Each structure stands twice: as C-alpha cells, then as structure tokens.
Amino acid sequence: QVELVESGGGLVQAGGSLRLSCAAPGRFISMYNKAWFRQAPGKERENVASINWAGTDILYADSVKGRFTISRDNDMNTVDLQMNNLKPEDTAVYYCAAGARSGFYDLWGQGTQVTVSP
C-alpha cells in the first residue's frame, strides 16, 4: 500500500539538477524520521539521505555528499531532495520513506524515476 507520494523525477543531462518532493496525503507524519532511498537496475536499494524529525540529524551516502540536500517542512508534511551536479550513476528509481523509530521506515512511496544522460 502506497502511503507517500513522490514527485519531481525526470530526465536530465549530466551536471544538471532535479528536486524531488514527497508528500503524505491524509497522514500526519511531521514527527517521523524521513529518508530518500534509490535503487538502480541490478543493484541493491541504497539509503541516499536521511533526516530526523527535528531536522537536526542529517546523514548522506558518500556517493552524494556535497551534491544532494535533504530538507523537510513539518508544517507542510513534506520532505524534499535537492540533487545538483547529477551524474549518470545517479540514475535510479528514488523512493521516500518515513518511520517513527530511528533507522526503521515503514511508510513508503511508489517511487519516481530519475535518469541522468551523459
């Protein structure tokens, strides 16, 4: 069951930018920890970035540090992922996730495709 809704994926050339957004229609998850994951064909799912409920604890995968920024708006019940200087290896389906317990995510979106051309 899809609990979260992602938007903002698409096709971009290497070096370009995209901004992903995730909403939770009908659910109050302002106090949840949130994260973005991605999965490329033939690869395991990777935790790209995470942010705790207060926005004070933020972690990034080494592969995206300095290029991606996760942010949240608890009033709007959303979490965004700003992706800059995109590389072809960033091509994947991106999923947002939320959970009440640290490191555990039980609400997921349906995923949005991000394709970066050389």
Residue pairs with C-beta under 8 A, 6 or more apart in sequence:
2 108
2 109
2 110
3 24
3 27
3 98
3 107
3 108
3 109
4 22
4 23
4 24
4 96
4 97
4 98
4 107
4 108
4 109
5 22
5 23
5 24
5 25
5 109
5 110
6 20
6 21
6 22
6 94
6 95
6 96
6 109
6 110
6 111
6 112
7 20
7 21
7 22
7 23
7 112
8 18
8 19
8 20
8 21
8 112
9 18
9 20
9 94
9 112
9 113
9 114
10 18
10 113
10 114
10 115
11 115
11 116
11 117
12 18
12 86
12 114
12 115
12 116
12 117
13 116
13 117
13 118
14 86
14 87
14 88
14 116
14 117
14 118
15 85
15 86
16 86
16 116
17 82
17 83
17 84
17 85
17 86
18 83
18 86
18 114
19 80
19 81
19 82
19 83
20 36
20 80
20 81
20 83
20 94
20 96
20 112
20 114
21 78
21 79
21 80
21 81
22 34
22 36
22 78
22 79
22 80
22 81
22 96
22 109
23 76
23 77
23 78
24 77
24 78
24 98
24 107
27 77
27 107
28 77
29 77
29 98
29 107
30 53
30 74
30 75
30 77
31 53
31 74
31 100
32 53
32 98
32 99
32 100
32 107
33 50
33 51
33 52
33 53
33 98
33 99
33 100
33 101
33 102
33 103
33 105
34 50
34 51
34 53
34 70
34 72
34 79
34 96
34 97
34 98
35 47
35 48
35 49
35 50
35 51
35 70
35 96
35 97
35 98
35 105
36 47
36 48
36 49
36 50
36 70
36 79
36 81
36 94
36 95
36 96
36 97
37 45
37 46
37 47
37 48
37 94
37 95
37 96
37 97
38 45
38 46
38 48
38 90
38 92
38 93
38 94
38 95
38 114
39 45
39 46
39 92
39 93
39 95
39 111
40 89
40 91
40 92
40 93
43 92
45 95
46 61
46 63
46 92
47 59
47 61
48 60
48 61
48 63
48 64
48 68
48 81
48 94
49 58
49 59
49 60
49 61
49 64
49 68
49 69
49 70
49 81
50 58
50 59
50 70
51 57
51 58
51 70
51 71
51 72
51 79
52 58
52 102
53 74
55 71
55 72
55 74
58 70
60 68
60 70
63 89
64 83
64 90
67 83
67 84
67 85
67 86
68 81
68 82
68 83
68 84
69 81
69 82
69 84
70 79
70 80
70 81
70 82
71 79
71 80
71 82
72 78
72 79
72 80
73 79
73 80
79 96
79 98
81 94
81 96
83 90
83 114
86 114
86 116
87 116
88 116
88 117
88 118
89 116
90 114
90 116
91 114
91 115
91 116
92 114
93 111
93 112
93 113
93 114
94 111
94 112
94 113
94 114
95 108
95 109
95 110
95 111
95 112
96 108
96 109
97 105
97 107
97 108
97 109
98 105
98 106
98 107
99 105
99 106
99 107
100 106
